[in-house]
Amino acid sequence: MLSGEGQLYTYMVLISETTTPGVNLRWYLDVAGMKRSKAYLINGVVIFIGWLVARILLFVYMFYHAYLHFDQ
């Protein structure tokens, strides 16, 4: 793990936090009683896509990358 890739891994973890504003907006819309609004639906779709990319696919790539460079 001393391959100089620490900055890359840090950025990957930070990118995973891009879904947090959407989760917070979802809570605000829920509290405001807007669960049946179009904004709530669109926000849910954006959270799903963002979560898939930023939390699942990115971490699969990160672990694969770490596995390939583990012995360096």
RODO-2510 file (C-alpha; in nm, 4 decimals, decimal comma):
residues 72
     n   res          X          Y          Z
     1     m     0,0000     0,0000     0,0000
     2     l     0,3029     0,2252    -0,0221
     3     s     0,2553     0,2718    -0,3956
     4     g     0,1745     0,6415    -0,3826
     5     e    -0,1938     0,5735    -0,4504
     6     g    -0,3201     0,7118    -0,1189
     7     q    -0,4403     1,0342    -0,2771
     8     l    -0,6444     0,8391    -0,5329
     9     y    -0,8121     0,6350    -0,2592
    10     t    -0,8863     0,9498    -0,0601
    11     y    -1,0527     1,1104    -0,3620
    12     m    -1,2602     0,7982    -0,4216
    13     v    -1,3904     0,8078    -0,0652
    14     l    -1,4668     1,1802    -0,0965
    15     i    -1,6544     1,1216    -0,4230
    16     s    -1,8723     0,8693    -0,2417
    17     e    -1,9994     1,1560    -0,0261
    18     t    -2,1615     1,3272    -0,3273
    19     t    -2,4825     1,1409    -0,2469
    20     t    -2,5185     1,3067     0,0950
    21     p    -2,6933     1,6278    -0,0243
    22     g    -2,9539     1,4174    -0,2037
    23     v    -3,0202     1,2144     0,1094
    24     n    -3,0567     1,5353     0,3100
    25     l    -3,2925     1,6828     0,0485
    26     r    -3,5004     1,3662     0,0625
    27     w    -3,5374     1,4110     0,4395
    28     y    -3,6355     1,7776     0,4007
    29     l    -3,8957     1,6911     0,1372
    30     d    -4,0342     1,4192     0,3639
    31     v    -4,0592     1,6535     0,6632
    32     a    -4,2249     1,9178     0,4441
    33     g    -4,4923     1,6644     0,3469
    34     m    -4,3862     1,6460    -0,0162
    35     k    -4,3524     1,2688    -0,0473
    36     r    -4,5901     1,2613    -0,3425
    37     s    -4,4246     1,5491    -0,5295
    38     k    -4,2342     1,5278    -0,8537
    39     a    -3,9248     1,6703    -0,6799
    40     y    -3,9268     1,3791    -0,4342
    41     l    -3,9470     1,1279    -0,7185
    42     i    -3,6712     1,2939    -0,9216
    43     n    -3,4534     1,3189    -0,6126
    44     g    -3,5045     0,9477    -0,5471
    45     v    -3,3987     0,8568    -0,9005
    46     v    -3,0916     1,0813    -0,8762
    47     i    -2,9991     0,9290    -0,5401
    48     f    -3,0333     0,5785    -0,6851
    49     i    -2,8109     0,6548    -0,9844
    50     g    -2,5619     0,8490    -0,7740
    51     w    -2,5502     0,5753    -0,5112
    52     l    -2,4932     0,3111    -0,7767
    53     v    -2,2051     0,5031    -0,9316
    54     a    -2,0461     0,6771    -0,6328
    55     r    -2,0916     0,4130    -0,3660
    56     i    -2,1081     0,0747    -0,5378
    57     l    -1,9260     0,0845    -0,8719
    58     l    -1,6555     0,3194    -0,7477
    59     f    -1,5819     0,1022    -0,4448
    60     v    -1,5700    -0,2119    -0,6585
    61     y    -1,3121    -0,0358    -0,8748
    62     m    -1,1258     0,0930    -0,5678
    63     f    -1,0965    -0,2530    -0,4122
    64     y    -0,9915    -0,4010    -0,7472
    65     h    -0,7284    -0,1294    -0,7862
    66     a    -0,6035    -0,1865    -0,4303
    67     y    -0,5861    -0,5610    -0,4969
    68     l    -0,3783    -0,5091    -0,8109
    69     h    -0,1365    -0,2735    -0,6357
    70     f    -0,1281    -0,4372    -0,2929
    71     d     0,2231    -0,5778    -0,3245
    72     q     0,3829    -0,2577    -0,4539
***
